[in-house]
Amino acid sequence: MNIRPFSPARLQDFCAPAPRPGEFLLERRFAEAFASSRGIPLEYDDLLEEIRQWCEASGIGGHGGKVSFTGRADGKEYRGTATRFRDELSILIHAEGEGRRRYRVPGLWSDYSWLVLYQEPLSGEWRSWPGAAKESSRMERDRTTEEKARDGFEWVCRRQVISRVRLFRGNSLVKEYFARPARSRAGEAPGPRQS
């Protein structure tokens, strides 16, 4: 498929080098600092919207959506692929005489912003569902769609050993579950309650 590609040179200008050689990461702080130091006008949210529109026009839909493209810039031929992984866009470009470069745009879409956390019964540590991660960087891998997160929340709430569960969208708490203790006050039925 031959489509009008998003300008790789523009991405290169605003992306920070990542730990892997040949890989670059689009991050707000770096992009804005780089743009202001060079006197380049940049509205970061507009840049993300432009990339989203390019993805939509290119036919990249949900998770796993992929498109191939070719083009010419600075007198050199290049070819590339753009692939969506959850809420991240990965653009791999092979340029004549330059090798390959990968540009990653994390958090481009917000449909994978839902997270379920539960509290371990013995240690009291918070862990993510379904990966049981306790480090915040690893918890991010368990972010999922709203439907899967809500199903997971309900499933974890039904586990008798789990007394506390939280459902987040982004960093905002949407729902929290507290299990009732086995003993109840007079006239109150024991069992789970939701707040």
Phi, psi and chi 1 to 4 in degrees:
 res  aa     phi    psi   chi1   chi2   chi3   chi4
   1 MET       -  131.0  177.5  176.4 -165.8      -
   2 ASN  -109.2  106.8 -160.1    0.5      -      -
   3 ILE  -120.9  167.2   57.8  166.9      -      -
   4 ARG   -77.0  108.4 -175.9  179.1   80.0   75.3
   5 PRO   -76.1  153.4   25.8  -30.6      -      -
   6 PHE   -65.9  134.5 -176.9   78.2      -      -
   7 SER   -60.1  114.7  171.3      -      -      -
   8 PRO   -63.2  -34.3   -7.4   12.7      -      -
   9 ALA   -62.4  -37.6      -      -      -      -
  10 ARG   -67.0  -41.2 -173.7  156.5 -176.2 -135.7
  11 LEU   -63.0  -42.6  -91.6  179.8      -      -
  12 GLN   -60.4  -36.2 -173.0  172.1  -15.4      -
  13 ASP   -63.5  -35.5  -74.5  -15.1      -      -
  14 PHE  -103.8   -3.8  -61.8  127.5      -      -
  15 CYS   -96.1  142.3  -71.9      -      -      -
  16 ALA   -88.8  143.8      -      -      -      -
  17 PRO   -62.0  136.2  -18.1   28.2      -      -
  18 ALA   -94.9  168.9      -      -      -      -
  19 PRO   -58.0  -33.5  -24.2   31.9      -      -
  20 ARG   -78.6  136.4  -70.3 -176.4  179.9  167.7
  21 PRO   -60.9  138.1  -16.2   24.8      -      -
  22 GLY    78.8    8.4      -      -      -      -
  23 GLU  -117.6  138.3 -170.6  168.7  -66.9      -
  24 PHE  -131.2  148.0  -59.2   88.0      -      -
  25 LEU  -125.4  128.8 -169.0   62.5      -      -
  26 LEU   -87.4  112.8 -176.0   63.0      -      -
  27 GLU  -128.7  142.2  -65.8  176.6  -39.6      -
  28 ARG   -55.1  -53.5 -179.3 -178.0  -65.0  -89.6
  29 ARG   -58.5  -46.7  -82.2 -173.7  -55.7  163.8
  30 PHE   -65.7  -46.3 -179.4   86.5      -      -
  31 ALA   -60.6  -45.7      -      -      -      -
  32 GLU   -68.0  -40.2  -71.2  175.0  -16.0      -
  33 ALA   -65.8  -42.6      -      -      -      -
  34 PHE   -63.7  -46.2 -179.1   84.3      -      -
  35 ALA   -61.9  -44.5      -      -      -      -
  36 SER   -68.1  -34.7   70.6      -      -      -
  37 SER   -68.4  -25.6   72.0      -      -      -
  38 ARG   -99.8   -1.7  -61.9  -92.6  172.6  119.7
  39 GLY    72.7   24.1      -      -      -      -
  40 ILE   -93.2  125.3  -57.7  169.5      -      -
  41 PRO   -69.3  131.1   20.9  -26.3      -      -
  42 LEU  -144.5  124.5  173.4   68.2      -      -
  43 GLU  -108.1  104.2  -70.9  -67.5  -30.2      -
  44 TYR   -57.6  -44.6 -172.1   78.0      -      -
  45 ASP   -63.9  -34.7  -67.4  -32.2      -      -
  46 ASP   -66.9  -37.6  -68.6  -14.3      -      -
  47 LEU   -62.3  -45.2  175.6   63.4      -      -
  48 LEU   -62.5  -40.5  -67.6 -178.2      -      -
  49 GLU   -64.3  -39.4 -176.0   57.3   31.1      -
  50 GLU   -61.7  -40.7 -174.7  179.9  -22.7      -
  51 ILE   -67.1  -41.7  -64.1  171.0      -      -
  52 ARG   -60.6  -43.1  -83.8 -171.6 -141.0  100.2
  53 GLN   -64.9  -38.5  -71.8  174.3    2.6      -
  54 TRP   -62.5  -42.1  176.4   79.5      -      -
  55 CYS   -62.1  -44.6  -70.6      -      -      -
  56 GLU   -63.3  -45.4 -173.0  177.9  -27.7      -
  57 ALA   -65.1  -27.3      -      -      -      -
  58 SER   -84.9  -11.5  -57.1      -      -      -
  59 GLY    94.0   14.3      -      -      -      -
  60 ILE   -82.8  113.6  -62.9  174.3      -      -
  61 GLY   -97.4 -118.4      -      -      -      -
  62 GLY   -80.8 -165.3      -      -      -      -
  63 HIS   -50.9  130.0  173.9   68.2      -      -
  64 GLY    90.1   -6.4      -      -      -      -
  65 GLY   -62.2  138.9      -      -      -      -
  66 LYS  -145.9  146.9 -175.9  176.5 -175.9  175.9
  67 VAL  -145.2  145.7   68.3      -      -      -
  68 SER  -108.1  150.3  -63.4      -      -      -
  69 PHE  -149.6  162.7   56.1   85.9      -      -
  70 THR  -135.2  162.0   58.8      -      -      -
  71 GLY  -174.2 -176.1      -      -      -      -
  72 ARG  -138.7  129.9 -171.5  171.6 -173.1   81.2
  73 ALA  -143.5  137.8      -      -      -      -
  74 ASP    53.0   35.9  -58.9  -34.0      -      -
  75 GLY    75.2    9.8      -      -      -      -
  76 LYS  -119.2  141.4  -65.3 -179.3 -178.6  177.5
  77 GLU   -79.3  145.3  -65.7  -78.0  -27.8      -
  78 TYR  -144.4  157.1   64.1   86.2      -      -
  79 ARG  -136.5  154.6   67.7 -172.7 -167.8  -67.7
  80 GLY  -160.6  172.2      -      -      -      -
  81 THR  -133.6  145.6   57.4      -      -      -
  82 ALA  -122.8  129.1      -      -      -      -
  83 THR  -133.1  138.1  -51.6      -      -      -
  84 ARG   -95.3  126.4  178.7  175.9  175.1  178.6
  85 PHE  -117.9  104.5  -61.8  103.1      -      -
  86 ARG    55.1 -110.0  -61.2  169.0   52.9  115.6
  87 ASP  -104.2   12.2   66.9  -15.5      -      -
  88 GLU  -113.9  143.9  179.4  177.3  -57.9      -
  89 LEU  -107.1  132.5  178.9   66.4      -      -
  90 SER  -119.1  122.0  175.0      -      -      -
  91 ILE  -115.0  117.4  -58.7  172.9      -      -
  92 LEU  -107.0  122.4 -179.0   62.4      -      -
  93 ILE  -123.0  129.8  -64.3  175.5      -      -
  94 HIS  -106.6  114.8  -63.1  -88.5      -      -
  95 ALA  -109.9  143.8      -      -      -      -
  96 GLU   -55.8  120.2 -143.5  175.4   78.1      -
  97 GLY    76.2    0.1      -      -      -      -
  98 GLU  -118.5   -6.4  -66.3  179.9   15.3      -
  99 GLY    78.6 -155.4      -      -      -      -
 100 ARG  -109.8  151.4   72.4  176.3 -160.1  148.2
 101 ARG  -137.1  141.0  -68.4  177.9 -176.3 -140.6
 102 ARG  -116.4  129.6  179.7  178.9  -54.3  -82.6
 103 TYR  -112.3  124.3  -60.7   95.7      -      -
 104 ARG  -111.2  133.9  -68.2  177.1   42.6 -137.5
 105 VAL  -121.7   89.4 -175.6      -      -      -
 106 PRO   -74.5  151.1   23.5  -27.3      -      -
 107 GLY    65.6   28.2      -      -      -      -
 108 LEU   -70.0  -35.9 -175.1   57.7      -      -
 109 TRP  -112.5  157.5  -67.2  -84.0      -      -
 110 SER  -107.7    4.2   61.3      -      -      -
 111 ASP   -75.1  -11.2   51.0  -12.0      -      -
 112 TYR  -109.5   45.2  -83.1   81.1      -      -
 113 SER  -105.5    5.2   62.5      -      -      -
 114 TRP   -92.6  140.0  -67.0   79.6      -      -
 115 LEU  -142.0  137.8 -179.0   65.5      -      -
 116 VAL  -111.7  128.3  177.1      -      -      -
 117 LEU  -122.5  142.1  -62.1  178.7      -      -
 118 TYR  -131.4  155.3   63.9   91.4      -      -
 119 GLN   -98.5  126.9 -164.4  169.6   26.9      -
 120 GLU   -61.2  135.6  -81.1  -74.3  -30.5      -
 121 PRO   -66.9  -37.1   13.1  -19.7      -      -
 122 LEU   -90.5  -46.0  -63.4  176.2      -      -
 123 SER   -87.0  -22.8   67.0      -      -      -
 124 GLY    78.2    5.0      -      -      -      -
 125 GLU   -74.6  146.4  -67.4  176.8  -36.0      -
 126 TRP   -88.0  135.5  -74.7   95.4      -      -
 127 ARG  -131.9  155.2  -67.0 -173.9  177.0 -101.0
 128 SER   -91.0  154.9   62.0      -      -      -
 129 TRP  -111.0  137.7  173.0   89.0      -      -
 130 PRO   -92.7   -3.4   33.1  -33.7      -      -
 131 GLY   -80.0   -9.6      -      -      -      -
 132 ALA    58.2   29.9      -      -      -      -
 133 ALA   -78.4  144.6      -      -      -      -
 134 LYS  -113.0  -15.6   53.5 -175.5  174.2  179.1
 135 GLU   -85.3  137.0  -60.8   86.1   22.2      -
 136 SER   -60.8  -34.4   60.6      -      -      -
 137 SER   -66.3  -34.8   61.7      -      -      -
 138 ARG   -79.2  -28.7  -66.7 -171.9 -177.5  -93.7
 139 MET   -61.7  -33.8  -74.1  178.6  178.1      -
 140 GLU   -58.3  -28.4  -69.9  -59.0  -48.9      -
 141 ARG   -67.0  -20.9  -64.6  178.9 -174.2  169.1
 142 ASP   -90.3    3.1  -76.9  -29.7      -      -
 143 ARG   -63.2  142.2  -73.0 -158.0  179.6  -92.5
 144 THR  -148.3 -170.7 -172.6      -      -      -
 145 THR   -77.9  164.8   60.9      -      -      -
 146 GLU   -59.7  -46.2  179.2  179.1    4.3      -
 147 GLU   -60.3  -47.8 -179.2 -177.7   -6.1      -
 148 LYS   -66.6  -38.4  -72.5 -178.2 -178.2  176.9
 149 ALA   -66.3  -43.0      -      -      -      -
 150 ARG   -65.4  -40.6  -72.1 -171.6 -177.0  -82.0
 151 ASP   -62.2  -43.8  -71.6  -12.5      -      -
 152 GLY   -63.8  -40.5      -      -      -      -
 153 PHE   -58.5  -48.9  178.6   84.5      -      -
 154 GLU   -63.3  -40.4  -64.2  -60.2  -34.7      -
 155 TRP   -63.8  -46.4 -176.2   85.4      -      -
 156 VAL   -65.6  -37.6  175.0      -      -      -
 157 CYS   -61.3  -29.7  -72.0      -      -      -
 158 ARG   -78.0  -12.6  -71.2 -167.7  -58.2  -91.4
 159 ARG   -72.6  121.8  -50.6  -79.4   68.9   82.2
 160 GLN   -66.2  -27.9  -70.0 -176.8    2.3      -
 161 VAL   -80.9  -14.0  -64.3      -      -      -
 162 ILE   -92.9  125.1  -55.3  -64.2      -      -
 163 SER  -105.3  -14.0   61.1      -      -      -
 164 ARG  -146.4  130.5 -162.7  166.4  175.5 -164.9
 165 VAL  -138.8  141.8 -174.5      -      -      -
 166 ARG  -127.7  143.1  -68.9  178.5  174.2  168.0
 167 LEU  -117.5  123.4  176.1   65.2      -      -
 168 PHE  -116.8  147.4  -71.4   90.9      -      -
 169 ARG  -119.6  113.4 -179.5  175.8 -171.8 -167.5
 170 GLY    65.2 -123.6      -      -      -      -
 171 ASN  -106.2    7.7  -67.5  -34.6      -      -
 172 SER   -96.8  129.8  -59.0      -      -      -
 173 LEU   -73.1  124.3 -178.6   64.3      -      -
 174 VAL   -98.5  -41.0  173.7      -      -      -
 175 LYS  -153.4  145.6 -161.2  172.6 -173.5 -177.7
 176 GLU  -137.0  142.1 -172.3  165.0   14.0      -
 177 TYR  -118.6  133.5  162.9   83.8      -      -
 178 PHE  -123.5  128.0  -66.6   95.9      -      -
 179 ALA   -78.0  141.1      -      -      -      -
 180 ARG   -75.5  145.2  -73.3 -174.6  177.5  174.1
 181 PRO   -66.4  157.9   16.7  -22.6      -      -
 182 ALA   -60.1  -39.2      -      -      -      -
 183 ARG   -82.3  139.2  -67.5 -175.8  179.6 -176.9
 184 SER  -123.6  161.8   62.9      -      -      -
 185 ARG   -72.9  161.4  -72.0 -177.3  -98.8  159.8
 186 ALA   -55.4  131.3      -      -      -      -
 187 GLY    82.9    0.4      -      -      -      -
 188 GLU  -110.1  129.1 -164.8  175.8  -64.9      -
 189 ALA   -75.4  133.9      -      -      -      -
 190 PRO   -68.8  155.4   22.1  -27.1      -      -
 191 GLY   140.8  177.9      -      -      -      -
 192 PRO   -71.3  149.6   22.2  -28.2      -      -
 193 ARG  -132.5  152.0   66.2 -178.9  162.1   90.8
 194 GLN  -119.1  146.4  -66.7 -167.2   12.9      -
 195 SER  -116.9      -   63.3      -      -      -
